[in-house]
């Protein structure tokens, strides 16, 4: 059988600065997951309202069976 000559393959154990900057996704950018305005804030407020309304409804139904 043919044997692979490992001496021909050089192994680079380290990353240069450009490669290291991209490890793990690189820069995150300016996106703020907890924005303070715009569409994302409107979705957060709508979700909070929906959770509050559902909790109120569950509480009223539970109290009606007492």
C-alpha atoms as an extended CHARMM CRD file, in Angstrom:
* protein
*
        66  EXT
         1         1  UNK       CA              0.0000000000        0.0000000000        0.0000000000  PROA      1               0.0000000000
         2         2  UNK       CA              1.0330000000        3.5870000000       -0.3990000000  PROA      2               0.0000000000
         3         3  UNK       CA              2.1830000000        5.3380000000        2.7160000000  PROA      3               0.0000000000
         4         4  UNK       CA              1.5900000000        9.0350000000        3.1870000000  PROA      4               0.0000000000
         5         5  UNK       CA              4.7330000000       11.0600000000        3.7040000000  PROA      5               0.0000000000
         6         6  UNK       CA              3.8650000000       13.3390000000        6.6350000000  PROA      6               0.0000000000
         7         7  UNK       CA              7.0480000000       15.3150000000        6.2050000000  PROA      7               0.0000000000
         8         8  UNK       CA              5.5750000000       17.0010000000        3.1100000000  PROA      8               0.0000000000
         9         9  UNK       CA              2.6190000000       18.4190000000        5.0250000000  PROA      9               0.0000000000
        10        10  UNK       CA              3.5270000000       21.4050000000        7.1330000000  PROA      10              0.0000000000
        11        11  UNK       CA              1.3910000000       22.1300000000       10.1560000000  PROA      11              0.0000000000
        12        12  UNK       CA              0.6890000000       25.6840000000       11.2340000000  PROA      12              0.0000000000
        13        13  UNK       CA             -0.1180000000       25.6250000000       14.9410000000  PROA      13              0.0000000000
        14        14  UNK       CA             -1.0730000000       29.2860000000       15.3160000000  PROA      14              0.0000000000
        15        15  UNK       CA             -3.3610000000       31.8410000000       13.7560000000  PROA      15              0.0000000000
        16        16  UNK       CA             -2.2680000000       35.1770000000       12.4530000000  PROA      16              0.0000000000
        17        17  UNK       CA             -3.9810000000       38.3310000000       13.7460000000  PROA      17              0.0000000000
        18        18  UNK       CA             -6.5030000000       38.4820000000       10.8800000000  PROA      18              0.0000000000
        19        19  UNK       CA             -7.6030000000       34.8810000000       11.4090000000  PROA      19              0.0000000000
        20        20  UNK       CA             -7.7730000000       35.2630000000       15.1850000000  PROA      20              0.0000000000
        21        21  UNK       CA            -10.1050000000       38.2690000000       14.8540000000  PROA      21              0.0000000000
        22        22  UNK       CA            -12.6540000000       36.1130000000       12.9990000000  PROA      22              0.0000000000
        23        23  UNK       CA            -12.6650000000       33.2200000000       15.4700000000  PROA      23              0.0000000000
        24        24  UNK       CA            -16.0530000000       32.7850000000       17.1220000000  PROA      24              0.0000000000
        25        25  UNK       CA            -17.9020000000       34.9640000000       14.6350000000  PROA      25              0.0000000000
        26        26  UNK       CA            -15.6380000000       37.9790000000       14.6420000000  PROA      26              0.0000000000
        27        27  UNK       CA            -17.0150000000       41.4160000000       15.3460000000  PROA      27              0.0000000000
        28        28  UNK       CA            -20.5930000000       41.6030000000       16.5560000000  PROA      28              0.0000000000
        29        29  UNK       CA            -21.3020000000       44.9350000000       14.9360000000  PROA      29              0.0000000000
        30        30  UNK       CA            -23.5730000000       47.6150000000       16.3250000000  PROA      30              0.0000000000
        31        31  UNK       CA            -26.7790000000       45.5760000000       16.6620000000  PROA      31              0.0000000000
        32        32  UNK       CA            -28.2460000000       46.0670000000       20.1300000000  PROA      32              0.0000000000
        33        33  UNK       CA            -30.6420000000       43.2320000000       21.0430000000  PROA      33              0.0000000000
        34        34  UNK       CA            -32.2780000000       45.5200000000       23.6220000000  PROA      34              0.0000000000
        35        35  UNK       CA            -32.9340000000       48.5490000000       21.4980000000  PROA      35              0.0000000000
        36        36  UNK       CA            -34.7620000000       51.5530000000       22.8870000000  PROA      36              0.0000000000
        37        37  UNK       CA            -36.9520000000       52.4010000000       19.9460000000  PROA      37              0.0000000000
        38        38  UNK       CA            -38.2370000000       51.3960000000       16.5810000000  PROA      38              0.0000000000
        39        39  UNK       CA            -39.8030000000       48.1570000000       15.4860000000  PROA      39              0.0000000000
        40        40  UNK       CA            -37.9540000000       45.9370000000       17.9550000000  PROA      40              0.0000000000
        41        41  UNK       CA            -39.1530000000       48.0310000000       20.9000000000  PROA      41              0.0000000000
        42        42  UNK       CA            -42.7240000000       47.8600000000       19.5840000000  PROA      42              0.0000000000
        43        43  UNK       CA            -42.5080000000       44.0640000000       19.4440000000  PROA      43              0.0000000000
        44        44  UNK       CA            -41.1950000000       43.9350000000       23.0170000000  PROA      44              0.0000000000
        45        45  UNK       CA            -44.0330000000       46.1380000000       24.2770000000  PROA      45              0.0000000000
        46        46  UNK       CA            -46.6310000000       44.0750000000       22.3650000000  PROA      46              0.0000000000
        47        47  UNK       CA            -45.2000000000       40.8490000000       23.7730000000  PROA      47              0.0000000000
        48        48  UNK       CA            -45.2270000000       42.2440000000       27.3260000000  PROA      48              0.0000000000
        49        49  UNK       CA            -48.8380000000       43.3730000000       26.8780000000  PROA      49              0.0000000000
        50        50  UNK       CA            -49.8160000000       39.9350000000       25.5670000000  PROA      50              0.0000000000
        51        51  UNK       CA            -48.1710000000       38.1840000000       28.5220000000  PROA      51              0.0000000000
        52        52  UNK       CA            -49.8730000000       40.5290000000       31.0050000000  PROA      52              0.0000000000
        53        53  UNK       CA            -53.2800000000       40.1130000000       29.3480000000  PROA      53              0.0000000000
        54        54  UNK       CA            -52.9430000000       36.3180000000       29.2850000000  PROA      54              0.0000000000
        55        55  UNK       CA            -51.9140000000       36.2340000000       32.9420000000  PROA      55              0.0000000000
        56        56  UNK       CA            -54.8890000000       38.4090000000       33.8740000000  PROA      56              0.0000000000
        57        57  UNK       CA            -57.2520000000       36.1390000000       31.9330000000  PROA      57              0.0000000000
        58        58  UNK       CA            -55.8680000000       32.9910000000       33.5840000000  PROA      58              0.0000000000
        59        59  UNK       CA            -56.1820000000       34.6010000000       37.0260000000  PROA      59              0.0000000000
        60        60  UNK       CA            -59.8140000000       35.6350000000       36.4150000000  PROA      60              0.0000000000
        61        61  UNK       CA            -60.7720000000       32.1870000000       35.1270000000  PROA      61              0.0000000000
        62        62  UNK       CA            -59.0620000000       30.4910000000       38.0730000000  PROA      62              0.0000000000
        63        63  UNK       CA            -60.8440000000       32.7870000000       40.5480000000  PROA      63              0.0000000000
        64        64  UNK       CA            -64.2260000000       32.0960000000       38.9300000000  PROA      64              0.0000000000
        65        65  UNK       CA            -63.9180000000       28.3970000000       39.8080000000  PROA      65              0.0000000000
        66        66  UNK       CA            -63.3310000000       29.0600000000       43.5160000000  PROA      66              0.0000000000
